[in-house]
Amino acid sequence: VFFCPSCRRRFSTSQPRWRCDCHSYLLGEFNASLSHAPSGEDQRSIWRFRESFGLSGGARPVTLGEGSTPLVTRRIAGREVLCKLDYLCPTGSYKDRGSSVMITKLKEWGIGEIVDDSSGNAGASVAAYAAAAGIRCRIFVPTSTSAGKAAQIAMYGADLVRVPGTREDTERAALQAASDTFYASHNWSPHFLVGMKTVAYEIVEQLDGKAPDWVVTPVGGGSLLLGLYDGFRDMLRAGWITDVPRIAAVQSTRCAPVYEAWRKNLCDVPAVAKGETAAEGIAIAAPVRGRSILEAIRGSKGVVYTVEEDAIWQMTRSLAEQSLYVEPTAAAAPAAISSMVADGLLQADERVAIVLTGIGLKATDKIVEHFFFEGRRGNNAPPR
Amino acid sequence: VFFCPSCRRRFSTSQPRWRCDCHSYLLGEFNASLSHAPSGEDQRSIWRFRESFGLSGGARPVTLGEGSTPLVTRRIAGREVLCKLDYLCPTGSYKDRGSSVMITKLKEWGIGEIVDDSSGNAGASVAAYAAAAGIRCRIFVPTSTSAGKAAQIAMYGADLVRVPGTREDTERAALQAASDTFYASHNWSPHFLVGMKTVAYEIVEQLDGKAPDWVVTPVGGGSLLLGLYDGFRDMLRAGWITDVPRIAAVQSTRCAPVYEAWRKNLCDVPAVAKGETAAEGIAIAAPVRGRSILEAIRGSKGVVYTVEEDAIWQMTRSLAEQSLYVEPTAAAAPAAISSMVADGLLQADERVAIVLTGIGLKATDKIVEHFFFEGRRGNNAPPR
């Protein structure tokens, strides 16, 4: 069932629905299980973990082979850090895990047309899976979205609507459009979160059944953070692991509502004023699932950090020079590790994992502008 | 050993070498075997197939988790076609399979500095693996190379050298630079080809041990085509499959030296004059391994097709609208399938596979220019 964390109402999942009648977001209680180890039959996609999705037997997976991404070790802030290369999902971002499950459910519901709003990655992902499912799709993005993401969305055949103003203006425009179609939002859909749990499953699988001690993750709307937390708790309940990793959530100093709420010990996340940041993917001034995000951070004995623009760009460069080419948003989380080390949070024998969320090729325009036209580091000929 | 197909000399692989003393390219006879099914121990990388690489036991893999890419089915020219999504390799192109093995060998040799020339994808791939191996790297590209690829190469920390003029001018510049360092060229290295064989292994693995009847592949320098052919022959010898698939090699009409040579029944591939093409990755006027390419096509009872610019762009769009977002070069091969159908080459029950080589995000600049500024199809708002 769908379950409302605010007014506590419950709804059957047999009917399409994206929020509660009281306008709160919904949680999913999908009677999922994690009894068996994943089968080897379909080795390459999140659908190995299907029994944990709690979908009906009749739902036919809309899949592009998302998941099963590499886990490699790189040196960050003097420590060996496990890097989950989730930017190698089919559309170049981790969102594909969520989109695959969400679009599968929408198709089962018989939805023929959807809208979503996005800073870019979720929009590209939803557009791709909608295309695979034959669902018509309109995606609202802010005009500031990287050219790479905008072109990608349009190429998948989605109607791309560029909205001037803030990310929040974009959300409002999408919500208005959703009044006469279905709002298939990664920020609202409980099924999207279900797909995100597979990141946690895979990390444990790749560590031979052991959970890391820490997971450092960017947080914007919270789908990755909540997916990780839910996934690790599934495994704890199933007896696969003995502890849930501590979650270090990272935001840009330019847009840090979760950090503010956590610091003030609030139960929900009030909206903040925000500035422009290289971490466009997590610049969410008022996350829908703020309450759940704070619960997950606290439930994992976690922490919240903020990182400056310079640190984000430097980490983007540093990861690339270690062969991992990601967009700036993905560099925010590893950029916080040096502070965690300085604060004495990480014990010498503790294993730290990060999830690298978006491929660098999505942000060519911004990367070129920053590194090759501002002359800060430009020892190479500018790439155009 | 290294083996020269021209003067027949043989060289030990214990010493670094990239061509024969007679200036021909070299073939590899690496005493490889394919006796066992791949182990499940390292499920996600080409190094599952290590025993078929013929490397010494001491060589330590330089790997980013390349390979293990999805295989999905899409409708192309009215047929169900198996699409190997090799653009989901770590740097966004299939070249990573070759780079992983080549750079591993260079590291074993103790090479500290390399040069390569590339239209972009191989350069990005070699730069990434060199970064992972701690090898200094200089990459020569034509000035016409997509901005996405150029930025990526520079971000990996390679010295990016942009050469005005043709792809061949770029090659000459790299060869000149190679006189005082090592020429780590995907177009010359037999170890690079060894890595490419894994595409064939994986396709057969994903088809439960059966080879497809046809593989339609773009051909420029020939590393993919030769890797496929060698890989399928390995499996034939090992008794895993009963037939090598027929290879349909595809070139742009603007640069079709292999097609010309094949049509004239030549044994080697003379250089041709060429024009600008959207398929920048296969615009090679004089492929180094022309002789081997023709042998492989004929050995597989294959054919060669050329495709027009319009067909390449239309297929780029059509694949994206079916959720597969690739660069135009990758669309050249599927664009030939309609001609193969029209020519009656494909029987109704024959299985056709294609390898999609490069991610669309590499070519954002060219895709935006073509689809959104020329107004040909632009029913969406332009992405920037």
Interface residues (C-beta under 8 A of the other chain):
Chain A: G40 Q43 R44 S45 T63 L64 G65 S68 T69 P70 L71 V72 L85 L88 C89 P90 T91 G92 A128 Y129 A131 A132 A147 G148 A150 A151 Q152 I153 A154 M155 Y156 G157 A158 D159 L160 V161 R162 T316 R317 A320 E321 Q322 S323 L324 Y325 I359 G360 L361 K362 T364 D365 I367 V368 F371 F372 N380 A381 P383 R384
Chain B: G40 Q43 R44 S45 T63 L64 G65 S68 T69 P70 L71 V72 L85 L88 C89 P90 T91 G92 A128 Y129 A131 A132 A147 G148 A150 A151 Q152 I153 A154 M155 Y156 G157 A158 D159 L160 V161 R162 T316 R317 A320 E321 Q322 S323 L324 Y325 I359 G360 L361 K362 T364 D365 I367 V368 F371 F372 N380 A381 P383 R384
